[in-house]
């Protein structure tokens, strides 16, 4: 995915080439992720497709998914 985004920096995303991967992904604390999601919602986004959770093993994956489900989703509203 990262290489794809980099390739788009020469065309579709050329006006946004200065944005880092952290800026354009849901990376950070639950508060930061909520803030990014609400900004996307305010811009008209209605779906977040293809969420990936970085994890070293299944236990960590399930933990990351639980954090998102319990601390982020409820704060996004309808």
C-alpha positions in Angstrom: 0.0 0.0 0.0 2.8 2.4 0.9 4.4 2.0 -2.5 1.1 2.6 -4.2 0.5 5.8 -2.3 4.1 6.9 -3.2 3.3 6.2 -6.9 0.2 8.4 -6.6 2.2 11.3 -5.3 3.3 11.9 -8.9 -0.2 12.0 -10.2 -3.5 11.8 -8.3 -2.0 13.0 -5.0 0.6 15.4 -6.4 -1.0 18.3 -4.6 -0.6 16.4 -1.3 2.9 15.0 -1.8 4.1 16.5 1.4 1.7 14.4 3.5 3.4 11.6 5.5 2.0 8.0 5.8 1.0 8.9 9.4 -1.0 12.0 8.1 -3.0 9.9 5.6 -3.7 6.9 7.7 -5.5 6.2 10.9 -2.4 6.0 13.0 -2.0 7.3 16.6 -3.8 7.2 19.9 -7.5 6.5 20.1 -8.0 10.3 20.5 -6.0 11.0 17.4 -7.8 8.4 15.4 -11.2 9.7 16.4 -10.0 13.2 15.4 -8.9 12.0 12.0 -12.2 10.0 11.5 -14.3 13.0 12.5 -12.4 15.2 10.0 -13.1 12.6 7.3 -16.7 12.5 8.3 -16.9 16.3 8.1 -15.5 16.1 4.6 -18.3 13.8 3.5 -16.7 10.4 4.0 -19.3 7.8 4.9 -17.3 4.5 4.9 -13.8 3.5 6.0 -12.9 0.6 3.9 -9.9 -1.7 4.2 -8.9 -1.0 7.7 -5.6 -2.7 8.5 -4.3 -3.3 12.0 -0.6 -3.6 12.5 0.2 -6.4 14.8 3.0 -8.9 15.5 0.7 -11.8 16.4 -3.0 -12.7 16.6 -3.3 -11.7 20.3 -2.0 -8.2 19.4 -4.3 -8.0 16.4 -7.3 -8.8 18.5 -6.2 -6.3 21.1 -5.9 -3.5 18.4 -9.3 -4.4 16.9 -10.9 -4.3 20.4 -9.4 -0.9 21.2 -10.8 0.4 17.9 -14.2 -1.1 18.5 -14.5 0.0 22.1 -12.8 3.4 22.1 -13.0 4.8 18.6 -16.3 3.6 17.0 -18.6 4.7 19.8 -17.2 8.3 19.6 -17.9 8.6 15.9 -21.7 8.9 16.2 -24.1 7.8 13.5 
